[in-house]
């Protein structure tokens, strides 16, 4: 083989090794980031608060539906009192 071909082969091998190392490092970083994301407990607290707020909204809607006549009566009394001023 000529020295030019040998040099080209060495450069090609070096480039392939660098590309392989870079892709391996990228894969390893992505994998570690994904695993850390799965183990992260911060999102769990946020989800719990969202569920709690949702339950409170449902309870408030049910309370308004059940006590609507009493609330309407109270609102009318307040309105009449304000209009009487």
C-alpha positions as CSV (number, residue, x, y, z in Angstrom):
1,X,0.0,0.0,0.0
2,X,1.1,3.5,-0.7
3,X,1.8,5.9,2.2
4,X,-1.1,8.2,1.0
5,X,-3.6,5.3,1.2
6,X,-2.3,4.3,4.7
7,X,-2.6,7.9,5.8
8,X,-6.2,8.1,4.5
9,X,-7.1,4.8,6.2
10,X,-5.6,6.0,9.5
11,X,-7.5,9.3,9.2
12,X,-10.7,7.4,8.4
13,X,-10.3,5.1,11.3
14,X,-9.6,8.1,13.6
15,X,-12.7,9.8,12.4
16,X,-14.8,6.7,12.9
17,X,-13.5,6.3,16.4
18,X,-14.3,9.9,17.3
19,X,-17.8,9.6,15.8
20,X,-18.3,6.4,17.7
21,X,-17.1,7.9,21.0
22,X,-19.2,11.0,20.5
23,X,-22.4,9.0,19.8
24,X,-21.7,6.7,22.8
25,X,-21.2,9.7,25.0
26,X,-24.4,11.3,23.7
27,X,-26.3,8.1,24.3
28,X,-24.9,7.7,27.8
29,X,-25.8,11.3,28.7
30,X,-29.3,11.0,27.3
31,X,-29.8,7.7,29.2
32,X,-28.6,9.2,32.5
33,X,-30.8,12.3,32.0
34,X,-33.8,10.1,31.3
35,X,-33.2,7.9,34.4
36,X,-32.7,11.0,36.6
37,X,-36.0,12.4,35.2
38,X,-37.8,9.3,36.1
39,X,-36.4,9.3,39.6
40,X,-37.1,13.0,40.1
41,X,-39.7,13.5,42.9
42,X,-40.4,17.1,42.3
43,X,-43.0,16.3,39.7
44,X,-44.8,14.0,42.1
45,X,-45.5,16.8,44.5
46,X,-46.9,19.0,41.7
47,X,-49.2,16.2,40.5
48,X,-50.5,15.7,44.1
49,X,-51.3,19.4,44.4
50,X,-53.1,19.3,41.0
51,X,-55.2,16.4,42.1
52,X,-56.0,18.1,45.4
53,X,-57.1,21.3,43.6
54,X,-59.2,19.2,41.2
55,X,-61.0,17.4,44.1
56,X,-61.6,20.7,45.8
57,X,-63.2,22.2,42.7
58,X,-65.5,19.2,42.3
59,X,-66.5,19.5,46.0
60,X,-67.2,23.2,45.5
61,X,-69.3,22.6,42.4
62,X,-71.3,19.9,44.2
63,X,-71.8,22.2,47.2
64,X,-73.1,25.0,45.0
65,X,-75.4,22.6,43.2
66,X,-76.8,21.2,46.5
67,X,-77.1,24.5,48.3
68,X,-78.1,26.6,45.3
69,X,-81.6,27.6,46.6
70,X,-80.2,28.7,50.0
71,X,-77.4,30.6,48.2
72,X,-79.9,32.3,45.9
73,X,-82.1,33.2,48.8
74,X,-79.1,34.7,50.7
75,X,-78.0,36.5,47.6
76,X,-81.4,38.0,47.0
77,X,-81.6,39.2,50.7
78,X,-78.2,40.9,50.3
79,X,-79.2,42.4,47.0
80,X,-82.5,43.7,48.5
81,X,-80.6,45.2,51.5
82,X,-78.1,47.0,49.2
83,X,-80.9,48.3,47.0
84,X,-82.7,49.6,50.1
85,X,-79.8,51.9,51.0
